[in-house]
Amino acid sequence: MASMGAASALLPASSLLADAIYSQQGETIDPAQSKPGLTLLGDRPVNMETPPHLLDDDITPSERLFVRNNGLLPDEKDINIHDWTLEIDGEVENPLSLSINDLKSQFKVVTKRMVIECGGNGRRFFTPGASGNQWTFGAVGCPEWTGVRLRDVLNAAKLKPSAVYTGHYGADIHLSGDPEKAPLSRGVPISKAIEEHSMIVWAMNGEDLPLLNGYPLRLIIPGWPGSCSQKWLTRIWVRDQIHDGPKMGGKSYRVPAYPVPPGTKVPDEDMKIIESMPVKSLITYPKTGTKINRAETTTIRGHAWAGDIAVQSVDISLNFGATWIPTKLSPAVNKYAWQRWSVEIPPLHQAGYYEIWARATDNNGVAQPPTTPGWNPKGYLNNMQHRIAMFAL
C-alpha cells in the first residue's frame, strides 16, 4: 500500500503548465505572469494550484494563492472600485446598498490571517477518479485578509426571525456568456454567517485583492470550502430556506450522508452539504526530491489546519508510518490561521531513499488517514497524509 500511495502522492507538483493566455472580452490575462510557479489546471475557467514548497510562508503571498474559478472573470476595465456596490436584501428589515467606502467608514475594519481551501483539494488521488479539476495538495493558502465582519453588516440590515441561510452572488460570467446565468451562487447557514471571523474583504496582505482572487470585493467564510467565499461579491440574499443557487444542489460540494463503496451512484437526496473542512497538514520544506547530506541535521517543516477547530499535534514518519516523530507545533495567530510545525531530523545512519510523511491530529483527537478517506462522487474532503521524497547522500 505504501508504494502505491507514494507513487501518486509524489507526482511532480512543480510542472508549470501555465503557457496558455486566457482572454475574454478584449482583456488578456497571463496566469504564468500573475502567479509564477503555479500549475495551471485549466484556462476556461482559470484554475491554478500551488506546489507545496511555494507555500512555506506563514502568510501566503498573493501571487502564490491558488485560483479556483467557476466562470469567466469580470473584465477589469469595467470595474470601478468607487462605484462598486453590495446589496443586502431578502429576509432583512433594512435592505442595504453599500459601496466599498461605506463598508470602510460605517463598520469596524479588521485584519485576520485565515486559511482558504478548495473543497476538492486532493481530488486527484481518489480511485475511481472524479471529474473536475485534478487538485493535488496545493489548493490552499493562508493570506491576511482585511475587511469587515459579515455579522456587523447583517446586523445593520436587521435580520428577520425567518432568516436561516445566505445566498451569495458575484460579477463573474457564466461560461456560456449568458448574463442571466450565474456560474456559482452558494451560501451558508446564518449561524456561520454571523460567526465573528466570517468577513467581507477588499484587501489581501495589505493590498487590493488580485482580480483572479476576487477584486474588488469578496467573502471569506473560513474553515468551510472556498466556494462559500464568493468572489467579485455584489449581493447577499438572506433566505428563509437553504439557498438553492448554482452549485448548491446535486453532487456539488456535497458528500454522501453515509459511507459508500468506491464508485457507488449515490442518489442526490442522500447527499449532504459540506461544512467544516477536515484536519490537514502540508510539508513545505524541503521540496520533494531534495538531496540531503545524511551526516547533517535536516529541518522539516510545514503547516497544519483543521476547519472550524484547531490542530492538537503533528507527527512525521521516515519509515512509511511504522514509527512517528512528534514535531514542534505553534499555536495559530488567530482562529482559522494555519499552524506552523517543524522538527529537526538527526543525521541518518544509512544513505538512500526516504519518504517523509506528515500526520496532523485535531483537538478532537481525529488524525489524517494514510490514504484517501470516504470516497465520494465528486472527490471532496481528501485529507490523506502528505508525503515527499528525500534522498540521503
WOBELTA-V641008 format. One line per field, one symbol per residue. ss: DSSP state (2 for helix, 1 for strand, 0 for the rest). burial: 1 if it has 9 or more other C-alpha atoms within 8 Angstrom, else 0. A space follows every 50 residues. Layout:
ss->???
burial->???
This chain:
ss->02222222200000000000011100111022220000111110011110 02222000000222001100010002220000001111110100011112 22222200111110011000002220000000000000011001111112 22222220100000111111001000000000000000122220000011 11110011002220000111000102220000111111100000000000 00011100000000000222111001000111111000011100000111 11111100101111111000000011011000000000111111100000 0111111111110000100000000000000000001111110
burial->00001100110010010100110100100111001111111111111111 11111100111101111101111110001000011111101100110111 01110010100111111111111111001100111111111111111111 11110011100011111111111110000001111111110111001111 11111001111001111111111111011111111111110110111111 10111100010000000001100101101111111111010101011111 11111111011111111111000101101001000111111110001100 1001111111111000111001101111111111111111110
